[in-house]
């Protein structure tokens, strides 16, 4: 089964860095599963490692909105999901192939070409999972003064409105990134979730008409031991600065594996349910899918919900 995941968000918000962190952290929390997730192309490992290295080597005070430069062209990362102890480099088709597509945030701006907009639209239509990376500081600071400029919620809504079909079965993740300052307490996390629902109310209202969609909020603490510091202006563009809690505070991300846990729950459930009845019967008889069925249970236990700003806003029955 081929699965397409499209990652949308502002330029430089950190979509590639998020993917690198998700992959690294997921390996640490999924060791009890009888499944392995691996990068199919060796050349792509270096790109993820570079993004991860920039996060881990951040200075005490750093600017993160454009500090890790956004890519100027689309990037694709291909993963395989298979039973453990299978050779991941052996040239064979794995049960589930996941293709992550990271599009430049600049392609959502008015200055982007019609061809660029159309390419994004086409991939949204083909996608099984859509991850919308949200710049948390732009959303939360100064009453969301820079939210529309950076996160472009109206543009995102229009892209989805034009791409979705009423019968689509998709997972849509709202992923607030670098949200450390906004989930320190339960009260903070509830305020973050409230702000997401308010700022994306038009989008959520539009999505509510689609009965086969799962929509969830999955905030991630990209570095962990940091907090928002200040906003400065550079060429009329807001720059958001962050400070480590301590000078030597280590890289300690929190919840970055969660978007991937949600994605794999949705994908594995789809993989098991979409099989032809006869194929499903044979696989059950030969116990071919035991590892995937057990993984679903493990993922359900790993997924956060109704805490730290996590919530399945729509379609809970489609992912459980």
Secondary structure, DSSP 4 states (H G I P E B T S, - for coil): -EEEEEEEE-TTS-HHHHHHHHHHHHHHH-TTSSEEEEES-HHHHHHHHHHHHHHHT--SEEE-TTTSPPPSS-EEEEEEEEETTS-TTSSS--SEEEEEEE--GGGGSTTS-HHHHHHHHHHHHH-SEEEEEEEHHHHHGGGGTTHHHHH-HHHHHHHHHHH--TT--EEEEEEEES-GGG-SSHHHHHHHHHHHHHHTHHHHHHHTT-TTEEEEE---BSSBSEEEEEEEEETTEEEEEEEESSTTPPB--BSTTHHHHHHHHHHHHHHHHSS-HHHHHHHHHTTTTHHHHHHHHHHHHH---SBTTBEEEE-GGGT-
